[in-house]
């Protein structure tokens, strides 16, 4: 049986799935954590830790030498700066690093405002985007920026360590802020801005959906326990990799609940949302993937439950309590300086209601973002929301999404969808079979279908009113 490996290098850990190409069975898995450091808006990881985590995760599978091909999916937006020899000059600012907020706004202004920016690069960059991290680095640590000779994303870096070549793919590069999805090319005018001044020769080659990034080198084979010469697929951003494993029907969207929350749906045309709610990403299958992302999701709920001394599922009706647990600032809406806010609390308030209100505030924000997808990927109340990620296993998350959306909810069974989607890409490279055919044959979207319930319009209205009132104070 031919085997492929799918990798997910996420914010806090690296996971690997070994998959049987013939039937899509997961025959081996491994994982290893890596550190995220920083305070005061800083969130950074050492790229060399990703290498160590990947090597450990592969060794845990016990099958690394048998892998016929592999692909890397990873967190988007991270800024990896390398010297001329290909070694990291510093830790990599991650997608949830907010130090570049002012730089992002200055870039939007320099490009002529939100509408012109969205039309040019498909998105209105926030502090999450790679271009904002780079502008911050040039301003805050100019000596490091001046020494940089290669600029990569997290998945690019691991692919480089595997193959020795510097490449990326259209799904991940579309989240940098210096690539145009509508033109399928780097945006020279963005790279030439005074705050950016980035030589395009320092950027990786952008590969198509079924292209190879190269093959595993001898040095990488020794480091990671892989077979020398095994082909490495082009890789993808994390959400795009996960989308490869799903067979979307018209009107459907995916909601992923992890460290961050995301909603996305495939589209045949590039998006350009001047409000900045929807990022105009490209997909890993040649289409487009309009997507909205929140900084706060499961980590915020976990923090609130810890503060309250409650289990994650120990909730009661929120009633009049409204809680926006934007504990790390927020990206959607774009409020990097935001903090958690709570209203409607009385002497008689059950602390379980406060925890439920945290769920409600986060889900309502994601559902509001989902509505923005309609222009490019029209939604249907009758079509299920595909619920993904670690949070999707939680009953409280499931019921909150169901109650506030009023839609059917399909809780996708597979927990490591990003790694599984990367395995789909690796299998397509190995066999030449179309990506969609492999995904359909493997059946990754199997799961629990929850029937719709009446939408809680009152809760949605209370949350929307408080959100608007709070944002007006920032």
C-alpha positions as CSV (number, residue, x, y, z in Angstrom):
1,X,0.0,0.0,0.0
2,X,1.5,3.4,-1.0
3,X,1.7,5.8,1.9
4,X,1.8,9.6,2.0
5,X,2.4,12.1,4.9
6,X,0.4,15.2,5.6
7,X,1.9,17.8,7.9
8,X,0.1,20.6,9.9
9,X,2.5,23.1,11.5
10,X,0.0,25.1,13.5
11,X,0.5,27.9,16.0
12,X,1.4,25.7,19.0
13,X,2.3,22.2,17.6
14,X,3.2,20.2,14.5
15,X,1.1,17.1,13.6
16,X,1.7,14.4,11.0
17,X,-0.7,11.9,9.6
18,X,0.4,8.9,7.5
19,X,-2.3,8.0,5.1
20,X,-2.9,4.9,2.9
21,X,-3.3,6.3,-0.6
22,X,-5.7,3.5,-1.7
23,X,-8.4,4.1,0.8
24,X,-7.6,7.2,2.9
25,X,-7.1,5.3,6.1
26,X,-4.9,7.0,8.7
27,X,-2.3,4.4,9.5
28,X,0.0,6.4,11.7
29,X,0.2,9.8,13.4
30,X,2.5,11.9,15.6
31,X,2.7,15.3,17.1
32,X,5.0,17.6,19.0
33,X,4.5,21.0,20.6
34,X,6.6,24.1,20.0
35,X,6.7,27.4,21.9
36,X,5.0,30.7,21.2
37,X,6.7,33.5,23.1
38,X,6.1,37.2,23.6
39,X,4.1,39.8,25.4
40,X,2.7,43.2,24.8
41,X,1.4,42.2,21.3
42,X,4.4,40.0,20.4
43,X,3.8,36.4,19.4
44,X,6.9,34.6,18.0
45,X,8.3,31.2,17.4
46,X,11.7,29.9,16.5
47,X,11.5,28.3,13.0
48,X,14.1,25.8,14.1
49,X,11.6,24.5,16.7
50,X,9.3,23.7,13.9
51,X,12.0,21.5,12.4
52,X,12.5,19.7,15.6
53,X,8.8,19.2,16.1
54,X,8.4,17.8,12.6
55,X,11.3,15.4,13.1
56,X,9.8,14.2,16.4
57,X,6.2,13.9,15.0
58,X,7.5,11.9,12.0
59,X,9.5,9.6,14.3
60,X,6.4,9.0,16.4
61,X,4.5,7.5,13.4
62,X,7.2,4.8,12.9
63,X,6.5,5.0,9.2
64,X,8.6,7.9,8.0
65,X,11.0,5.8,5.9
66,X,7.9,4.3,4.0
67,X,6.4,7.6,3.0
68,X,6.2,7.9,-0.8
69,X,5.4,11.7,-0.8
70,X,4.5,14.4,1.6
71,X,3.1,17.9,1.9
72,X,3.2,20.6,4.5
73,X,0.3,22.7,5.5
74,X,0.9,25.5,8.1
75,X,-0.3,28.6,9.8
76,X,-0.5,31.6,7.5
77,X,1.1,35.0,7.6
78,X,4.2,34.2,9.7
79,X,7.3,36.1,8.7
80,X,10.5,33.9,8.4
81,X,13.6,36.0,7.6
82,X,16.7,34.1,6.5
83,X,20.3,35.2,5.8
84,X,22.1,34.4,2.6
85,X,23.0,30.9,3.8
86,X,19.3,30.1,4.6
87,X,19.4,30.4,8.4
88,X,16.8,32.3,10.5
89,X,17.9,35.8,11.6
90,X,15.4,36.0,14.3
91,X,12.2,34.3,15.7
92,X,9.2,34.5,13.3
93,X,6.4,36.9,14.1
94,X,3.2,34.9,13.8
95,X,-0.3,35.6,12.5
96,X,-1.5,36.7,16.0
97,X,1.4,39.2,16.6
98,X,-0.3,42.6,16.7
99,X,2.8,44.9,16.8
100,X,2.4,45.8,13.1
101,X,-1.1,47.2,13.5
102,X,-0.1,50.8,12.8
103,X,2.1,49.6,10.0
104,X,-0.8,47.8,8.4
105,X,-3.0,50.9,8.5
106,X,-0.2,53.0,7.0
107,X,0.2,50.5,4.2
108,X,-3.6,50.7,3.5
109,X,-3.4,54.5,3.4
110,X,-0.4,54.4,1.1
111,X,-2.3,52.1,-1.4
112,X,-5.2,54.6,-1.5
113,X,-7.5,53.4,1.2
114,X,-9.4,50.1,1.9
115,X,-11.3,49.8,-1.4
116,X,-8.2,50.4,-3.6
117,X,-6.2,48.0,-1.4
118,X,-8.8,45.2,-1.5
119,X,-9.0,45.6,-5.3
120,X,-5.2,45.4,-5.6
121,X,-4.3,42.5,-3.3
122,X,-7.7,41.0,-2.4
123,X,-7.6,41.9,1.2
124,X,-7.3,44.9,3.5
125,X,-4.2,44.0,5.5
126,X,-4.3,43.9,9.3
127,X,-1.5,43.3,11.8
128,X,-1.8,39.6,11.0
129,X,-0.5,39.9,7.4
130,X,3.1,39.2,6.5
131,X,3.5,42.6,4.9
132,X,2.7,44.3,8.2
133,X,5.2,42.1,10.1
134,X,7.8,43.1,7.5
135,X,7.0,46.8,7.7
136,X,7.2,46.6,11.5
137,X,10.6,44.7,11.3
138,X,12.1,47.4,9.0
139,X,10.9,50.1,11.4
140,X,11.8,48.4,14.8
141,X,14.8,46.2,13.9
142,X,16.2,47.7,10.7
143,X,19.6,46.0,11.0
144,X,17.9,42.5,10.8
145,X,15.7,43.6,7.9
146,X,18.8,44.8,6.1
147,X,20.5,41.4,6.6
148,X,17.6,39.4,5.2
149,X,18.1,37.7,1.9
150,X,15.1,35.3,1.9
151,X,11.5,35.9,3.1
152,X,9.4,32.8,3.7
153,X,6.2,31.7,5.3
154,X,6.1,28.8,7.9
155,X,5.1,26.2,5.3
156,X,7.7,27.5,2.9
157,X,10.4,27.2,5.5
158,X,9.7,23.5,6.3
159,X,9.4,22.7,2.6
160,X,12.8,24.4,2.1
161,X,14.3,22.3,4.9
162,X,13.0,19.2,3.2
163,X,14.0,20.0,-0.4
164,X,16.6,22.7,-0.3
165,X,14.4,24.9,-2.7
166,X,12.5,28.0,-1.8
167,X,9.0,27.8,-3.0
168,X,5.5,28.7,-1.9
169,X,1.9,28.1,-3.2
170,X,-0.8,30.5,-4.2
171,X,-3.0,29.8,-1.2
172,X,-0.4,30.8,1.4
173,X,1.2,33.6,-0.6
174,X,-2.2,35.2,-1.0
175,X,-2.1,36.0,2.8
176,X,1.1,38.0,2.6
177,X,-0.3,41.3,1.4
178,X,2.3,41.5,-1.4
179,X,0.7,39.1,-3.9
180,X,-2.4,39.7,-6.1
181,X,-4.9,36.8,-6.4
182,X,-6.6,38.5,-9.3
183,X,-3.3,38.8,-11.2
184,X,-1.7,35.7,-9.8
185,X,1.6,37.5,-9.3
186,X,3.6,39.5,-6.8
187,X,2.4,43.1,-6.5
188,X,5.4,45.2,-7.5
189,X,3.8,48.4,-6.3
190,X,3.4,47.0,-2.8
191,X,6.9,45.8,-2.7
192,X,8.1,49.2,-3.7
193,X,6.3,51.2,-1.0
194,X,8.6,53.1,1.3
195,X,7.5,51.0,4.3
196,X,8.2,47.8,2.5
197,X,11.1,48.2,0.1
198,X,11.5,44.4,-0.5
199,X,13.5,43.0,-3.4
200,X,11.2,40.4,-5.2
201,X,14.4,38.3,-5.6
202,X,14.1,37.6,-1.9
203,X,10.7,36.0,-2.3
204,X,10.0,32.3,-3.2
205,X,8.7,31.0,-6.5
206,X,4.9,30.5,-6.4
207,X,3.8,27.0,-7.5
208,X,0.6,25.8,-8.9
209,X,-1.8,23.4,-7.1
210,X,-0.3,20.2,-8.3
211,X,3.3,21.2,-8.6
212,X,6.2,19.7,-6.7
213,X,8.4,21.8,-4.4
214,X,11.2,19.3,-5.0
215,X,12.4,16.0,-3.4
216,X,13.7,15.1,0.1
217,X,17.5,15.8,0.1
218,X,20.0,13.5,1.7
219,X,20.5,15.8,4.6
220,X,16.8,16.1,5.2
221,X,16.3,12.4,5.0
222,X,18.8,12.0,7.8
223,X,17.3,14.8,9.8
224,X,13.6,13.7,9.5
225,X,14.0,10.0,8.9
226,X,12.4,10.1,5.5
227,X,13.4,8.4,2.2
228,X,15.8,10.4,0.1
229,X,14.2,11.5,-3.2
230,X,10.6,11.3,-1.9
231,X,8.6,14.1,-3.7
232,X,7.3,17.0,-1.7
233,X,4.2,18.8,-2.8
234,X,3.8,22.5,-3.0
235,X,2.1,22.7,0.3
236,X,-0.6,25.2,1.4
237,X,-1.8,27.5,4.1
238,X,-3.6,25.7,6.9
239,X,-7.2,26.5,6.0
240,X,-6.6,25.9,2.3
241,X,-5.1,22.5,3.1
242,X,-8.2,21.7,5.2
243,X,-10.5,22.8,2.4
244,X,-8.8,20.3,0.1
245,X,-10.2,17.4,2.1
246,X,-13.8,18.8,2.0
247,X,-16.3,18.4,-0.8
248,X,-18.3,21.6,-0.6
249,X,-21.8,21.7,-1.9
250,X,-23.5,25.0,-2.9
251,X,-24.4,27.2,0.0
252,X,-22.1,25.5,2.5
253,X,-19.3,27.1,4.5
254,X,-16.8,25.8,7.0
255,X,-16.3,27.1,10.5
256,X,-13.0,26.1,12.1
257,X,-12.6,26.4,15.9
258,X,-9.0,26.3,17.0
259,X,-6.7,28.8,18.6
260,X,-8.3,31.2,16.1
261,X,-11.7,30.9,14.6
262,X,-12.1,30.9,10.8
263,X,-15.0,30.8,8.3
264,X,-14.5,30.1,4.6
265,X,-16.1,28.8,1.5
266,X,-14.7,28.2,-2.0
267,X,-15.4,30.7,-4.8
268,X,-14.8,30.6,-8.6
269,X,-13.7,34.3,-8.5
270,X,-11.4,36.3,-6.4
271,X,-12.9,38.5,-3.6
272,X,-12.2,42.1,-2.7
273,X,-13.9,43.1,0.5
274,X,-13.2,46.8,1.3
275,X,-14.6,46.4,4.9
276,X,-11.6,44.1,5.6
277,X,-13.9,41.4,7.1
278,X,-13.2,38.9,4.4
279,X,-9.6,38.1,3.3
280,X,-9.3,37.4,-0.4
281,X,-7.2,34.3,-0.3
282,X,-6.6,31.8,-3.1
283,X,-7.4,28.2,-2.6
284,X,-5.1,25.2,-2.9
285,X,-7.1,23.7,-5.7
286,X,-6.9,26.6,-8.2
287,X,-10.0,28.5,-7.1
288,X,-10.4,31.1,-4.4
289,X,-11.1,30.9,-0.7
290,X,-12.7,34.0,0.8
291,X,-12.1,33.7,4.5
292,X,-12.7,35.6,7.7
293,X,-10.6,34.9,10.8
294,X,-10.9,35.9,14.5
295,X,-7.9,36.0,16.8
296,X,-9.9,34.5,19.7
297,X,-11.6,31.2,19.8
298,X,-11.0,28.1,21.9
299,X,-8.1,29.6,23.8
300,X,-10.3,32.5,25.0
301,X,-13.0,30.1,26.2
302,X,-10.5,27.9,27.9
303,X,-9.1,31.0,29.7
304,X,-12.6,32.1,30.8
305,X,-13.5,28.6,32.1
306,X,-10.3,28.5,34.1
307,X,-10.9,31.9,35.6
308,X,-14.4,30.8,36.6
309,X,-13.3,27.4,37.9
310,X,-15.7,25.6,35.5
311,X,-15.3,22.8,33.0
312,X,-15.7,23.8,29.3
313,X,-19.1,22.2,29.1
314,X,-20.4,23.6,32.4
315,X,-22.7,26.2,30.9
316,X,-26.2,27.7,31.5
317,X,-28.3,30.1,29.4
318,X,-26.5,33.4,29.0
319,X,-29.8,35.3,29.4
320,X,-29.0,39.0,29.4
321,X,-25.2,38.6,29.8
322,X,-23.1,39.6,26.8
323,X,-19.4,38.8,26.8
324,X,-16.9,39.6,24.0
325,X,-13.8,37.7,25.1
326,X,-11.4,39.4,22.8
327,X,-8.5,38.7,25.2
328,X,-5.7,39.1,22.7
329,X,-7.1,42.0,20.7
330,X,-9.2,41.1,17.6
331,X,-8.8,40.8,13.9
332,X,-12.5,40.5,12.9
333,X,-13.6,43.1,13.6
334,X,-10.2,44.8,13.1
335,X,-9.6,45.9,16.7
336,X,-6.0,45.0,17.7
337,X,-6.1,47.0,20.9
338,X,-9.4,45.5,22.1
339,X,-9.8,43.6,25.3
340,X,-12.5,41.4,26.8
341,X,-15.7,43.2,27.7
342,X,-18.7,42.0,29.8
343,X,-22.1,43.5,30.4
344,X,-25.5,42.4,31.8
345,X,-24.0,40.9,35.0
346,X,-26.1,41.0,38.2
347,X,-25.8,39.7,41.8
348,X,-28.0,36.8,40.8
349,X,-25.9,35.9,37.6
350,X,-24.8,32.3,37.5
351,X,-21.2,32.1,36.5
352,X,-22.1,29.3,34.1
353,X,-24.1,32.0,32.2
354,X,-20.9,34.0,31.9
355,X,-19.1,31.1,30.3
356,X,-22.0,30.5,27.9
357,X,-21.9,34.2,27.0
358,X,-18.2,33.8,26.1
359,X,-19.2,31.1,23.6
360,X,-22.0,33.2,22.3
361,X,-19.8,36.3,21.8
362,X,-17.2,34.3,19.8
363,X,-19.7,32.4,17.7
364,X,-21.8,35.5,16.9
365,X,-18.7,37.2,15.6
366,X,-17.8,34.3,13.4
367,X,-21.4,34.1,12.1
368,X,-21.5,37.8,11.3
369,X,-18.3,37.2,9.3
370,X,-19.9,34.3,7.5
371,X,-22.6,36.6,6.2
372,X,-20.0,38.6,4.5
373,X,-19.0,35.6,2.4
374,X,-22.3,35.8,0.5
375,X,-21.1,38.2,-2.2
376,X,-18.5,35.6,-3.4
377,X,-19.8,32.3,-2.0
378,X,-23.6,32.6,-1.4
379,X,-24.8,31.0,1.8
380,X,-28.0,29.0,2.4
381,X,-29.8,28.6,5.7
382,X,-30.7,25.1,4.6
383,X,-27.1,24.1,3.8
384,X,-25.0,22.8,6.7
385,X,-22.2,24.6,8.3
386,X,-19.2,22.3,8.4
387,X,-17.8,22.5,11.9
388,X,-14.1,21.7,12.1
389,X,-11.1,21.9,14.5
390,X,-10.5,21.0,18.1
391,X,-13.5,23.1,19.4
392,X,-15.9,21.2,17.1
393,X,-15.6,18.3,19.5
394,X,-17.2,20.3,22.3
395,X,-20.9,20.0,22.9
396,X,-21.1,23.6,24.1
397,X,-19.5,24.9,20.8
398,X,-21.8,22.6,18.7
399,X,-25.0,23.8,20.4
400,X,-24.0,27.4,20.3
401,X,-23.2,27.3,16.6
402,X,-26.5,25.5,16.0
403,X,-28.6,27.9,18.1
404,X,-27.1,31.2,16.8
405,X,-26.9,30.1,13.1
406,X,-30.3,28.4,12.7
407,X,-28.6,26.1,10.2
408,X,-27.8,22.4,10.1
409,X,-24.4,21.7,11.5
410,X,-22.1,18.9,10.2
411,X,-19.5,18.1,12.9
412,X,-16.7,16.7,10.8
413,X,-15.3,13.6,12.4
414,X,-11.7,14.0,11.4
415,X,-9.9,16.1,13.9
416,X,-6.6,16.8,12.0
417,X,-8.2,18.1,8.8
418,X,-5.2,20.3,7.8
419,X,-2.8,17.4,7.9
420,X,-5.3,15.2,6.1
421,X,-5.8,17.8,3.3
422,X,-2.0,18.1,3.0
423,X,-2.0,14.3,2.6
424,X,-4.6,14.6,-0.2
425,X,-2.2,17.0,-2.0
426,X,0.7,14.6,-1.5
427,X,-1.3,11.7,-2.9
428,X,-2.2,13.8,-6.0
429,X,1.5,14.4,-6.6
430,X,2.4,10.8,-6.1
431,X,-0.4,9.3,-8.3
432,X,-1.3,12.1,-10.7
433,X,-5.0,11.7,-9.7
434,X,-7.0,14.9,-9.5
435,X,-7.2,16.5,-6.0
436,X,-11.0,16.4,-5.9
437,X,-11.2,12.7,-6.9
438,X,-8.9,11.8,-4.0
439,X,-10.8,13.9,-1.5
440,X,-14.1,12.4,-2.6
441,X,-12.7,8.8,-2.6
442,X,-11.3,9.3,0.9
443,X,-14.6,10.8,2.3
444,X,-13.1,13.1,4.9
445,X,-16.3,15.1,5.5
446,X,-18.0,12.2,7.2
447,X,-19.4,13.2,10.6
448,X,-22.4,14.0,12.8
449,X,-25.2,16.0,11.3
450,X,-27.1,18.1,13.8
451,X,-30.6,19.2,12.6
452,X,-31.3,23.0,12.6
453,X,-33.1,24.7,15.5
454,X,-34.7,28.1,15.6
455,X,-32.2,30.9,15.4
456,X,-31.8,32.9,18.6
457,X,-32.4,36.3,17.1
458,X,-32.6,38.1,20.5
459,X,-29.1,36.9,21.5
460,X,-27.7,37.8,18.1
461,X,-29.2,41.3,18.4
462,X,-27.9,41.8,22.0
463,X,-24.4,40.8,21.0
464,X,-24.4,43.0,17.8
465,X,-25.6,46.0,19.8
466,X,-22.9,45.6,22.5
467,X,-20.2,45.0,19.9
468,X,-21.2,48.2,18.1
469,X,-21.2,50.2,21.3
470,X,-17.9,48.8,22.5
471,X,-16.1,49.3,19.1
472,X,-17.2,53.0,19.1
473,X,-15.1,53.5,22.3
474,X,-11.8,52.3,20.7
